[in-house]
């Protein structure tokens, strides 16, 4: 089964493996790298629409576009007027597509009836889609979960109503909100969303390899896959999956000097994006994941030194030392 890209509202996405939006992770540097390695779509970090409308600097920073792919901006909120205003601001900043978050399980989000709490408020959820569609001349999409819990697996009905309100694509994470990220994602129930929605559906959750992706597509009947945590420390993983789905062969994962160059570049991009002090702190999780991806054990003291160092120039030296030239097995 060969699976190529999608066209959504006139926008062409060149592969069927997409990078999921992840707060604190899919900033512009990470999206640029995933795009470079062949991701078919990259999505911004979740942006709180009311905070964006209020001019919050962190939300405005999240609007920065990748290099080549259409600029997909994900908005979160529970009030139609703020979703509409956020969509207009994003469009003015160069967004090509607006995605509405109905899947985030974090308590700080669901406590305000946003994210996956909207699975319990379908009328509100539909009004948010209607508001975004009316506000901008851009495609609007939705990312949701199977439901709030196992007693309310309402994704098919909500997806149908969202599509009727103008949503052009639905992404479904194969867990309920109450599962958070525990247990295994369920791909088969997404087939009911495919049958109900009438628009392209993307399956998400626990897709970490081309084998996972093919199985998820077979069980769900979805048009594409979305990859989240499997891309931690491996910005090449999304494109790797997409290449295999398209009938090709994945390029070898970076190792040795190639991996070291990638990590150094990513760190420098973080310094530019956030400034030295914040950039060092924001880069630490990525550096830890890169160490894991390297496939060769690192002494605990050396790992601790890299992930606690505050001087950016010293961090650069430690990266060069730890990611040595010799070839290492990629995870």
Secondary structure, DSSP 4 states (H G I P E B T S, - for coil): -----EEETTEEE--SEEEPP-TTTSSHHHHHHHHHTT-SEEBPPPEEHHHHHTT-HHHHHTT---SSS--EEEEE-S-HHHHHHHHHHHHHTT-SEEEEEE----HHHHTTT-GGGGGG-HHHHHHHHHHHHHH-SSEEEEEEES-SSTT---HHHHHHHHHHTT--EEEEESS-GGGTT-S----TTHHHHHHHHSSEEEEESS--SHHHHHHHHHHH--SEEEE-GGGTT-TTHHHHHHHHHTTS-PPPPP-HHHHHHHHHHHHHHHHHHH-HHHHHHHHHHHHHHHHHHH-S---HHHHHHHHH---HHHHHHHHHHHS-SS-----
